[in-house]
Amino acid sequence: MPYRRSTLSKFIIEEQRKLSGGSELIALVNDIQTACKYIAVAVAKGPLAGTRGSTGNINVQGEEQKPLDMISNDIMLKCCEWGGYLAGMASEEMDEPYAIPDIYPRGRYLLVFDPLDGSSNLDVNVTVGTIFSVLRAPEGVTDPQVADFLQPGTAQVCAGYALYGPTAMIVLTLGTGVHGFTLDPDIGAYILTHPNLSIAPDTHEFAVNASNQRFWEPPVKRYVEECVAGKSGDREKDFNMRWIASMVAEVHRILMRGGLFMYPKDTKDPKRPGRLRLLYEANPMAMLIEQAGGAASTGRGRILEVKPEALHQRVPVILGSRNEVARLERYHAEYDRGEDQPFSSPLFNERSLYRNATA
Ligand code: F6P
């Protein structure tokens, strides 16, 4: 009987009952899912809504803001500000934290989000998504400032993303596994379709923006070169490469069939230690990946243990199948100890990413 299926609302209530958790988190997740439905509709209208192109604005990250970035940001704020369970919100699209309007009560959670991840893909009709992370507000804080949001990823109580692709989905964790819900357009509800997602420890698929190769550190060059060499190299197996340029879509693929995704440290812009943002991209994805049995690292440590120093801080990201992440961590450690001679010597620069593959 279809009406006995588990909706996201029912699932959250049952999970919170098991965890003896409060009703505020249930209400918050309900409002997040409402926001995601609105965003899904706005994204699905595509060019018909007249929201393509650019706003002409550049956000605090130095990136072009699309009209749908701003619409999605506003939807998240308006859907989640009223319920009395949030003390504050922060988003990729806002320089400073968002204060809950005085007309609403304040609560004990903080919501951090990227309203529309991968939005450079909007004009080409490729999957985008919303990434969210829920933290506890520090005790007694009702008007949170930047410092109150600077909590390590281990402090997250809930993390997830909504996917706006061929089907709309929400994938989330409350710290008890990772579960995927598909939006049933007939009834307007997210239905549990992917319970207890789990990532295989090994993979032959990796995703990286290979055009940054010359800016990578030697351990990353080493790893990718070995993958490209495939059967003819040290790995003795062939790999496939993917790059969607939409982190939500890449992480979703990894949760569905394994793989490795990375946006590692590079020297393209020396002021930036990585491309992706810690609080609302790396941390929620790292929690999901770990909860599904994978691993998420900067290359030199667990992402979830990075101590944030700024709201829009960037961080190197390497996540997915745990044996591949462990291999990359080992390559970083060997490089840092100077044991990685062929790859850390200046001669390495003469090696080409594709040399072994074409030899
Ligand atoms: O801002 C984040 C993001 O859009 C991710 O979703 C994606 O993985 C990455 O940036 C794409 O970066 P690039 O434009 O370098 O391919």
Boltz pocket constraint, residues with backbone or C-beta under 6 A from the ligand:
constraints:
  - pocket:
      binder: B
      contacts: [[A, 117], [A, 118], [A, 119], [A, 120], [A, 209], [A, 245], [A, 246], [A, 247], [A, 248], [A, 263], [A, 275], [A, 276]]
      max_distance: 6.0
